[in-house]
Amino acid sequence: MAYEALESLQQTLLQILVRGDYLITPPVKYQIISIHDRAVVLQLNLNQFPYKESIRDVANTAKEIIQSVFSLENLSICGSITVRLSDQLGQLAEQLQSTVAFMVGYIRQRSDSAIESEVEDPTEMIAINSNGLRRLAENIMSIGRESEEEDSSDSHVSVGFDDDLNDSAALDLPENPSDSPSIYPPTSKDDVIGFDEDIAQLMERVTDYSLSNRQILPIVGMGGIGKSTLAKYVYNHPMIMHQYDIRAWVTVSQDCCIVNILSQLLASLKGKVGPVGTDSLIVIDAEKLEIFKILSGRRYLIVIDDIWSVEAWDHVQKLFPDNNNGSWIILTTRLMDVATYAAISWNIHVMRFMDDEDSWRLFQHKVFGDHDCPLELQSVGEKIVKRCGGLPLSIVTMAGLLSRIPRTPKLWQQIEVNDGQLVSILYLSYNHLPLHLRKCFLYMAGFPQEYDIRASELIKLWVAEGFLECRNESKSIEMTAEECLEDLIKQSLVLISSRKSDGKIKSCRLHSMVWDFCVRQAGKEKFILSVTEYFPNLILRRHFLPQVLQNHHRISVSWYDLNLKDYMHSSCTTSIICIPQRGYRPKGSVKNFTSLRVLHVLRRNDHSYWELGQVFELIYLTYLASYIPDDIVSAAIAKLQNLQTLIIYRSNVHLPVEIWSLRQLRNLIAFSFCPLLLPEGETLSLENLHTLHMATNFTCSGRMVGMLPNIKKLGICYPEVKFGVGYHLGNLIHLFKLEKLKLNMHNSYVPRLNPIFPLSLKKLELSGGWIYWRDMTIVGSLPNLQVLKLKNYACYGEHWGIFDEEFGNLVHLLIDESNLKCWTIECSPFPRLQSLTLLRCPYLDEIPYDIGLIPLLQVIEIDDHNQSLLYSAKKIQEERQDWVREDLKVVVKRS
């Protein structure tokens, strides 16, 4: 019962923490988290403590106190006096800490003493402490009764400052605003270990005397990454206190209550708290005017903590006058949209995760102070820190827990990184999402931890699942899905693993802490169940999997779990994400999953496969991604009339002519397809097909073009020794919707084709011999081209001269393997070029000087073999530093 009582106490605390009302101020939140941590420590040590009934009494009494403190009666009395709330919670935290000390002391004594009788019985001390808790509960209730009798007009209460502050003019200001005490305790260097670079960058900005206009500095990052801690350190820095006339701190949070914001601002500016104002327009306007007058003419620093919307920023920014004296406003937010809306891009500070070294420094200091970690704890300690994923809040929380329990490797190994405080923080971000984004986010629980998810596949899965609606006829459903992924990244919930050359996301993942939250939340809502996470034991899975399948529409399972017996069936399961296992390659069975719509096998280096005859009986299937045992796909695929996406992890796939009967098909992808056969007679075109990749010896006849009227992405490979006009590449110009084209040539024959490309093309990749450098005007004149990749001697000749204003919209240019010796440009081509990559160009000694004059150019990437080319890039970099605000980066790719 003691365990359950402690669990109930923790849940009560978390429920209060996620309420998000104005009473949960940072000091109150700190005390709630402190109490929660002590309850966790008591729970962790419970198995080694024989006097469990006394702990149960403590937990039950603590819960009663929490419920009393947050009762309507108590809040109605001290609703405007949050300091009283914080004090009451602080007293409870101290009492619980005493219980923790008694318990841990007893466990240590028992482990150090060989004779049980020598260990002091702690029950008497815990009983005394329990009585103290009961007295605290009685005091809270008695304070409430006394307060009811007090004159309600006496509500101007100090928040820990001196009450005898002198008034200044008629605005009730501190005599010297710069000396006004902070509403937050100073943040010491110990609290910002690992933030040295961040502190230096922020301090350099906010102490810059050369700026006169009011400046906005957003700090952006996921919850728990240290935004508020960093802002607090800067806010309380002695140099800032000396340099600014007045400072103020306001926490906005999700509710964005203007009455509460005004009250916080006035309290911070004036150094004392008054009653929370009303929502009367007259009162609100008066408070706005008062704040404006206080700040007018002064150099001020305002911190707006935890802001969630551009509407909130619109509400508050008008309160702060531009005095043309270098005032600064620091915002902390999880949302990149808010940051970019409020400030210019180079003022935005994006938080990074801690590396292993800084993570260990922070953890070691929090647990051991100035001492080193004992050798026997170092290995298990490093594993715990590693699981925190460089997230400061998680590291500090784990350090706090471990510092309050006996320091033994066995006990430390029992600790799991499951931070209740972080869960509540992440829940706020999750709760902020609209419904369609919640679905997209929770779906990522189906992928393994630390797994880099291909963005293109994730988008196709979201579309197949029907999570999204396309309300704009000019925008495809895939474009809508791409925007949803970008939104999740801007919400600081999803991390970018890599980007494509055009700036779009190539792969993404979840931070380990976010992934854990996502898996739990998805399971709780029965949205998608990660079977191996909920049932890590194979015996448990064998026992419970049949029942699980009957209650969950979507599951993520290992391949082993899908090697099911005939009695295993589910008409409920509609989606399966299958995780291959190395060394285990059975034939999978899905014949009893009659309602299956999505069947996705993660792309890994193995050859696990399905019984295709069974798969082709799943008539509701909209998405199939898997390896197949043979390179021949049977005509039975025609049964899958709902199929939208077919991805085959295999080369030289022979598709039957019946593939043209799949009217819903949007994506047809394999490592390579053998030449596609056209059906005989009149056949309707595949109007929904957007992606075909990679088609071998593709004949671009007039009829083939007519069968693919809306194709957007096309990959073609020609491995034959002889290549001629029989492939009709001139017809590419008639693919009017084509945006991305990849052409691979695997021979040394020099074609004189110079294919004509459609004007709609945005991305072009040529590999193998296709065109002479002198004929590149064909490519340069494409009005929408943004990405150009020239690989494997794609262009013939040694000189590339550009004499017209070509490549007007090109953003990225890559040349990889080329005999190019001389590159000259005139008339300012590439006006929008942002990145230039030159690899394996051994004969090219110099980059054209005018490349350095392109204002948008951000990076030049060179390999480490060509030192002359690297010197040329460095010279361009040096010459740009004097006239371009953002530095040009020169990246050396090691080979």
Secondary structure, 3 states (H helix, E strand, C coil): CHHHHHHHHHHHHHHHHCCCCCCCCHHHHHHHHHHHHHHHHHHHCHHHCCCHHHHHHHHHHHHHHHHHHCCHHHHHHHCCCHHHHHHHHHHHHHHHHHHHHHHHHHHHHHHHCCCHHHCCCCHHHHHHHHHHHHHHHHHHHHHHHHHHHCCCCCCCECCCCCCCCCCCCCCCCCCCHHHCCCCCCCCCHHHHCCCHHHHHHHHHHHCCCCCCCCEEEEEECCCCCCHHHHHHHHHCCHHHHHHCCEEEEEECCCCCCHHHHHHHHHHHHHCCECCCCCCCHHHHHHHHHHHHHHHCCCCEEEEEECCCCHHHHHHHHCCCCCCCCCCEEEEEECCHHHHHHHCCHHHCEECCCCCHHHHHHHHHHHHHCCCCCCHHHHHHHHHHHHHCCCCHHHHHHHHHHHCCCCCCHHHHHCCCCCCHHHHHHHHHHHHCCCHHHHHHHHHHHHCCCCCCEEHHHHHHHHHHHCCCCCCCCCCCHHHHHHHHHHHHHHCCCCEEEEECCCCCEEEEECCHHHHHHHHHHHHHCCCCEEHHHHCCCHHHHHHHHHHHHCCCCEEEEECHHHCCCCCCCCCCCCEEEEECECCECCEECCCCCCCCCEEEECCCCCCCEECHHHHCCCCCCCEEEECCCCCECCHHHHHCCCCCEEEECCCCEECCHHHHHCCCCCEEEEEEECCCCCCCCCCCCCCCCCEEEEEECCCCCHHHHHHCCCCCEEEEEECCCCCCHHHCHHHHHHCCCCCEEEEEECCCCCCCCCCCCCCCCCEEEEECCCEEHHHCHHHHCCCCCCEEEEECCCEECCEEEECCCCCCCCCEEEEECCCCCEEEECCCCCCCCCEEEEECCCCCCCCCHHHHHCCCCCEEEEECCCHHHHHHHHHHHHHHCCCCCCCCEEEEECC
